[in-house]
Structures are given as structure tokens and as C-alpha cells.
Amino acid sequence: MSLGECTVCLKEQAKYRCPKCPVKYCSLVCFKSPSHSHDVVEETAAPQGSEKSGEPVKDDEPIINQKIANDPVIQSLLKYKSLQVHIAVIIKLLTDSSITNEPLAENRREIANMRLCDLRMGGAEENELVEEFVSRVIELTG
């Protein structure tokens, strides 16, 4: 599944999607590029009944999570111990500030995203199961 052209450098094929915004990028260099800034992402108006925190309510989130959890391909992939370990490490990076020494959740997300990028196609620790899992999740949610 092709993501098209990198929206940062506009030269290479995009291999990844930013977890925070719609940017598609080809490498860590493009991901960390000054032109990839979340300050330029337009804030979406929160629907009625949303919290006043500024975070929009995602009404379809439980449906998407259920769709992923019930997908037979995802269920089959999650039987592999190595994939379970990789996902557990990424979750730990996101949730346990003592591992990364980063109290800010945003910094932990960036560290976890870099780890995931390393495990994906073209990454330093490329892993077929991780790539297949992520591609399937993107396919189900995209």
C-alpha cells in the first residue's frame, strides 16, 4: 500500500504517517524537519458536548478500536510473541516516564514513534510483523 509522495521533501515515496497530523514522510530526517510542525495543524472545532479542554471528541474512536480488535488479520498477527514484545515495549515507552526519563507525554510519544519507525520498513531494525501489523491498522482506519 503506497502512501504517495513525502509531503515534507516532496522527492521520495512516503513510508510513514505522522501519528499527530496528516503529514506523510519518507524518513526520520523529514519527520524531524522544521517544516513538519504541529503548530500549523488546524484545530478542529469540538462537537457539541465535548470537553472544554480543547481536545475534540472522537466519536468514532471506540468503533475504530473495535474494528481493529475484531479483525481476523490483526488477531492472527498478535499470536506472534515477537510482535507482542515489540508492541509492549512501545506501550511502555508511551506510559512509563521512568524508562525514558521524559516526564512530558509528548516527548515520550516522539521516542515511541522513533522506535516504531526503526521497526518499520526501511528502519534500522526492520521487522516484517511490525510492518504488516501497522499497515493493517492503517488500512482499517484510513
Buried (B, 14 or more C-beta within 10 A) or exposed (E): EEBEBBBBBEEEEBBBBBEEBEBBBBBBEBBEBEEBEEEEEEEEEBEEEBEEEEEEEEEEEEEEEEBBEEBEBBEEBBEBEEBEEBBEBBEBBBEEBEEBEBEEEEEBBBBBBBBBBBBBBBBEEEBEBBBBBBBBBEEBEE
